[in-house]
Amino acid sequence: MFRTNLAYQGLTLPVKKYNENMYISDLDTRYITEDVPYGLLITKSIAEMLNVSTPQIDEILFSLGKWTGHNYIYDLKATKDMASKSRVPEVFGINTLDDILAVYGQ
């Protein structure tokens, strides 16, 4: 996808210098600090309301959690702490499909 999609041309993996001869992935970038709470957590939250399983999203969140120290899936408190930095629907009192439809119409 990154090689063939013109929208991704020029994007590279953010890295930071680890030592004189090595660079490591920079996990403190918008790809994680913004895209996870403003994207994946919202998608995950809505899927849970609809009883839709999200195994791929779960795996991404689990892996990112290991790398960043956030336990997005298994620790409800961590998810709620992230809610202040996110737009997960529950923060706004949206907890069911009916709530979504009431806010956004059909």
N, C-alpha and C positions, 0 to 999 in steps of 0.2 A: 504494500500500500504506500509506504513512504517513497519508494523508488518511482512509482508510476503516477501518483496523484500530484498534479501541478501545485495544489494548495500546500503541499508539504515540502516543496523544493526549498532548499536553503536551511531547513530546520535540522538541527543536530541535537544529540543528547547532551544536556547540560552536565558539565563535569567540573570538579575542583581539584586542585593539586593536593595530592596525598603526601608525597615526599618528592625528593629530587628527581626520581625517575618514573613516578607513577601518578596517574590521575584516577579518580573514582567518580561514580555518578553523584551528581548534586541533587539530593532529594528535597532540598529546600527551594524549589522552583514552583512557578505557577502551575505547572503540569500536575503537581500534587497538592500544593497548598490552596489552589483555587478549583481545579477540575474535580478533585475528589469531593469536597464539601458542596460545591455548587453544581455538581453533575451526578456522579455515581451515587452519593448518599441520597439525593432526591429520587433518582430512579429506583434505588433499592427500597426506599421508604414507600413509594407508590406501589411497587410490585408487592410488598408485604401487605398493604391494604387490600390488594386484589387477590391475595393468596397465589401469586405467581412466583415460582421458584426462579432464582437468579444464580445458578451455579458458577457461571463465568465471572459475573460481577463479584460474587462472594470470594472467589479465588483471587481476583485482583485486589480486593480490599484486605484479604488475609495476608497476601504477600506484601503489599505496601505497609500494612501494619507491622509486620516483622521488621521491615527496613527502617521505618520511621518511629517506631515505639508507640503508635496509636493502635488500639485494639478495636477497630471500627465495628466489627460484627458481634463479637462475643461479650463485649463489655458495654452494657447499656449506658452506663455513666459516661464513658468516653464518647459515645454517640451524642448524648445530650450536651456534653461540653462542647462538642464540635457544632452543635446546633446554633450557637451564638455566632458562628462564623459561616453559617450556611443558610439555605432557604428550605430546609426540609419541611414538608407540609405541616407536620405536627406542631411546629413552633407557632403556626398561625391558626391552630385549632382545627386543622383539616386532618381527619383520622379515618375517613371511609370514602368509598367511591361516591356516595350520596353527597358528602361534604364537597368533594371536588366539583361535582356537577352543579351544586348550589352556588358555588363561587364562580365557576367558569361557564356555566350553561351547558346545554347539550349540543 
